[in-house]
Amino acid sequence: MSDTVLAQAANINPGLAAIGYGLGAIGPGIGVGLIFAAVINGSARQPEASGKLQTIGYSTFVLTEVLALIGIVIYFIASLS
């Protein structure tokens, strides 16, 4: 029973996988916008902390972009099956 469910789950239409990745990319896109909005806002309020804020901003940017990269890997796995 579980073998048939797994086989059906792996057999996804590539178009459906592309729609799923598109929806999954919305989250990291919003996250990146919020990160850099906070960095710009913080730099405008305290210019002397600009370097530290940029370092924190870029490190959180990388962590957020990993979500998008994981999504595209899952898209390719789903579309090639």
C-alpha positions in Angstrom: 0.0 0.0 0.0 2.7 2.5 1.0 4.7 1.7 -2.2 1.8 2.8 -4.4 1.4 6.0 -2.5 5.1 6.8 -2.8 5.1 6.0 -6.5 2.1 8.3 -7.0 3.8 11.1 -5.0 7.0 10.8 -7.0 5.0 11.0 -10.3 4.2 14.7 -10.3 3.4 16.6 -13.5 6.4 19.0 -14.3 4.0 21.9 -14.8 2.6 21.3 -11.3 6.1 21.2 -9.9 6.9 24.5 -11.5 3.8 26.1 -10.0 4.8 24.7 -6.6 8.3 26.1 -6.9 6.9 29.5 -7.9 4.7 29.6 -4.9 7.6 28.4 -2.7 9.8 31.2 -3.9 7.4 33.8 -2.6 8.5 33.2 1.0 12.2 33.8 0.5 11.5 36.8 -1.8 9.5 38.5 0.9 12.1 37.5 3.5 14.9 39.1 1.5 12.9 42.3 1.1 12.2 42.5 4.9 15.9 41.8 5.7 17.3 44.6 3.6 14.5 47.0 4.6 15.5 46.4 8.2 19.2 47.0 7.3 18.4 50.2 5.5 16.2 51.4 8.3 18.8 50.6 10.9 21.6 52.3 9.0 19.5 55.4 8.6 18.8 55.5 12.3 22.4 54.7 13.5 24.9 55.3 10.7 27.8 54.2 13.0 26.3 50.7 13.2 26.1 50.4 9.4 28.9 47.9 9.1 27.6 45.5 11.7 24.1 45.7 10.3 25.3 44.9 6.8 27.2 41.8 8.1 24.1 40.6 9.9 22.0 41.4 6.8 24.1 39.5 4.4 24.4 36.4 6.7 20.6 36.3 7.1 20.2 36.9 3.4 22.3 33.7 2.7 20.2 31.7 5.1 17.0 32.9 3.5 18.3 32.1 0.0 19.1 28.6 1.0 15.3 28.0 1.2 14.9 29.1 -2.4 17.8 26.8 -3.5 16.3 23.9 -1.6 13.0 24.6 -3.4 14.6 24.5 -6.9 16.4 21.3 -6.1 13.1 19.7 -5.0 11.5 21.1 -8.3 14.1 19.3 -10.4 13.7 16.1 -8.4 9.9 16.3 -8.9 10.0 17.2 -12.6 12.6 14.6 -13.6 10.8 11.7 -11.9 
